[in-house]
């Protein structure tokens, strides 16, 4: 982590002068007031799920936002855990255009890992950190309904789904009792299949739109959108919707960043106010972005004239 990324109060709060602690809280106050009663959707995955230190930091951020009156929704991935269990069962992981090919046997494992172990581990951690979390997946009260993904490219992705509908009432009912919904990206099939594996970024964007979220935060493993993917100093801090076509033409978005940008654009065009791509390797990245003047990562928004 560079000096620019560090937040001294969050790094070692017990070592900081009382004045610095107070100043940080004062800085956070207008943001707490701004987002009180609003909804923020966090897609949680990548390195932040693998490192115990980062895992603890993310859970603390989520609990703190909830305790100051922000409605937080967590949508999580779990690709490494799925791959590990597939390896243990002797089944090869297969990917088609970056998406996990999901046959029926793989779907059973996806459902077991995402709706079971990963989801309940996150719920337990939030509860032990002082929050109140409830684990959900797309099959719970038809929370997310999907059909088989057909991208028109001639490829078969198996039981990978495209979300058609999200039922916001299932999520909003948790806000009423002060709970944090933790959602596994497995959707109820509405075209004959039992359930579908859906991309966690896509699920987060669809959910953010359905609940009228103020912010959508996508956690990843790089600083944000970089002009030069090998140089963190080329971070683009703000992008407006009007900027997207030219940046696409320049080839700035590539690999796994492309679907994240598409998710942000869809969310913004359907009512979400701001979207953020944050580096999950930075401890307390969420709090730094939401409750401080500094902000980190890349913000994609509608722009001043929107």
CORMO-V414909 format. One record per pair of residues at least 6 apart in sequence whose ideal C-beta (glycine too) atoms are under 6 Angstrom apart, sorted by the first residue. I is the first residue (numbers start at 1). J is the second residue. D is the distance in whole Angstrom. If there is no record, write none. Layout:
i->I j->J d->D
i->I j->J d->D
This chain:
i->5 j->282 d->5
i->7 j->288 d->5
i->9 j->16 d->5
i->9 j->24 d->5
i->10 j->284 d->4
i->27 j->292 d->6
i->28 j->291 d->4
i->31 j->291 d->5
i->32 j->68 d->5
i->35 j->70 d->5
i->36 j->69 d->4
i->38 j->214 d->4
i->39 j->71 d->4
i->39 j->211 d->5
i->39 j->213 d->4
i->40 j->70 d->6
i->40 j->72 d->6
i->40 j->215 d->5
i->41 j->73 d->5
i->41 j->204 d->5
i->41 j->207 d->6
i->41 j->208 d->4
i->41 j->213 d->5
i->41 j->216 d->5
i->42 j->74 d->5
i->42 j->217 d->5
i->43 j->75 d->5
i->43 j->200 d->6
i->43 j->201 d->6
i->43 j->204 d->4
i->43 j->218 d->5
i->44 j->74 d->6
i->44 j->76 d->5
i->44 j->219 d->6
i->45 j->77 d->3
i->45 j->200 d->6
i->46 j->219 d->6
i->46 j->220 d->6
i->46 j->221 d->4
i->46 j->280 d->5
i->47 j->221 d->5
i->47 j->280 d->5
i->47 j->281 d->5
i->48 j->54 d->4
i->48 j->58 d->5
i->48 j->219 d->5
i->48 j->280 d->3
i->57 j->283 d->4
i->57 j->284 d->5
i->59 j->125 d->5
i->59 j->126 d->6
i->59 j->129 d->5
i->60 j->129 d->6
i->61 j->284 d->6
i->61 j->286 d->4
i->61 j->287 d->5
i->62 j->72 d->5
i->63 j->129 d->5
i->63 j->130 d->5
i->63 j->131 d->4
i->65 j->72 d->5
i->66 j->72 d->5
i->66 j->131 d->5
i->66 j->180 d->5
i->71 j->175 d->5
i->72 j->180 d->5
i->73 j->181 d->5
i->74 j->182 d->5
i->75 j->183 d->5
i->75 j->200 d->6
i->75 j->203 d->5
i->75 j->204 d->4
i->76 j->122 d->6
i->77 j->200 d->4
i->78 j->113 d->6
i->78 j->114 d->5
i->78 j->118 d->4
i->81 j->113 d->5
i->81 j->118 d->6
i->82 j->110 d->6
i->82 j->113 d->5
i->83 j->93 d->5
i->85 j->109 d->5
i->85 j->113 d->6
i->86 j->93 d->5
i->86 j->109 d->6
i->94 j->101 d->4
i->96 j->155 d->5
i->96 j->157 d->6
i->99 j->157 d->5
i->99 j->160 d->5
i->101 j->158 d->5
i->102 j->158 d->4
i->102 j->159 d->4
i->102 j->160 d->5
i->102 j->197 d->4
i->103 j->158 d->5
i->107 j->159 d->5
i->110 j->197 d->5
i->111 j->186 d->5
i->114 j->184 d->4
i->114 j->186 d->6
i->115 j->137 d->4
i->115 j->184 d->5
i->115 j->186 d->6
i->119 j->135 d->4
i->119 j->184 d->5
i->120 j->135 d->6
i->122 j->182 d->5
i->123 j->133 d->4
i->123 j->135 d->4
i->123 j->182 d->5
i->126 j->133 d->4
i->126 j->180 d->6
i->127 j->133 d->6
i->131 j->180 d->6
i->132 j->178 d->6
i->132 j->179 d->5
i->133 j->180 d->4
i->133 j->182 d->5
i->134 j->174 d->5
i->134 j->179 d->5
i->134 j->181 d->6
i->135 j->182 d->5
i->136 j->143 d->6
i->136 j->181 d->5
i->136 j->183 d->5
i->137 j->184 d->4
i->137 j->186 d->5
i->138 j->144 d->3
i->138 j->186 d->5
i->138 j->187 d->4
i->138 j->188 d->5
i->139 j->188 d->5
i->139 j->195 d->6
i->141 j->170 d->5
i->142 j->167 d->5
i->142 j->188 d->5
i->143 j->167 d->5
i->143 j->170 d->5
i->144 j->163 d->6
i->144 j->166 d->5
i->144 j->187 d->4
i->145 j->164 d->5
i->145 j->165 d->5
i->145 j->188 d->5
i->145 j->190 d->5
i->146 j->161 d->3
i->146 j->162 d->6
i->146 j->163 d->5
i->146 j->164 d->6
i->146 j->187 d->4
i->146 j->196 d->4
i->146 j->198 d->6
i->147 j->162 d->6
i->147 j->164 d->6
i->147 j->190 d->6
i->147 j->191 d->4
i->149 j->157 d->5
i->149 j->160 d->5
i->149 j->161 d->6
i->149 j->162 d->5
i->159 j->196 d->5
i->159 j->197 d->6
i->160 j->197 d->5
i->161 j->187 d->5
i->161 j->196 d->3
i->161 j->198 d->5
i->163 j->187 d->6
i->163 j->198 d->6
i->163 j->206 d->5
i->166 j->206 d->5
i->166 j->207 d->6
i->166 j->210 d->4
i->168 j->210 d->4
i->168 j->211 d->5
i->171 j->181 d->5
i->171 j->211 d->6
i->174 j->181 d->5
i->185 j->198 d->5
i->185 j->200 d->4
i->185 j->203 d->4
i->186 j->195 d->6
i->187 j->196 d->5
i->187 j->198 d->5
i->189 j->195 d->5
i->189 j->196 d->6
i->201 j->218 d->6
i->201 j->259 d->6
i->201 j->260 d->6
i->201 j->263 d->5
i->202 j->263 d->6
i->205 j->263 d->4
i->205 j->266 d->5
i->205 j->267 d->5
i->208 j->216 d->4
i->208 j->267 d->5
i->208 j->272 d->5
i->209 j->267 d->6
i->209 j->270 d->4
i->209 j->271 d->6
i->213 j->272 d->5
i->214 j->273 d->5
i->215 j->274 d->5
i->216 j->267 d->5
i->216 j->272 d->5
i->216 j->275 d->4
i->217 j->276 d->5
i->217 j->278 d->6
i->218 j->260 d->5
i->218 j->277 d->5
i->219 j->278 d->5
i->219 j->280 d->4
i->220 j->277 d->6
i->223 j->232 d->5
i->223 j->235 d->5
i->223 j->279 d->5
i->224 j->235 d->5
i->224 j->277 d->5
i->224 j->297 d->4
i->224 j->298 d->3
i->225 j->236 d->5
i->225 j->298 d->4
i->226 j->234 d->5
i->226 j->235 d->6
i->227 j->234 d->4
i->228 j->234 d->4
i->236 j->298 d->6
i->238 j->299 d->5
i->239 j->300 d->5
i->240 j->303 d->4
i->241 j->268 d->6
i->241 j->302 d->6
i->242 j->303 d->6
i->253 j->261 d->5
i->260 j->277 d->6
i->264 j->275 d->4
i->264 j->300 d->4
i->267 j->275 d->6
i->268 j->302 d->6
i->274 j->301 d->5
i->275 j->300 d->5
i->276 j->289 d->6
i->276 j->297 d->6
i->276 j->299 d->5
i->277 j->297 d->5
i->277 j->298 d->5
i->278 j->285 d->5
i->278 j->289 d->6
i->278 j->297 d->4
i->279 j->285 d->6
i->279 j->297 d->6
i->288 j->296 d->5
i->289 j->295 d->5
i->289 j->296 d->6
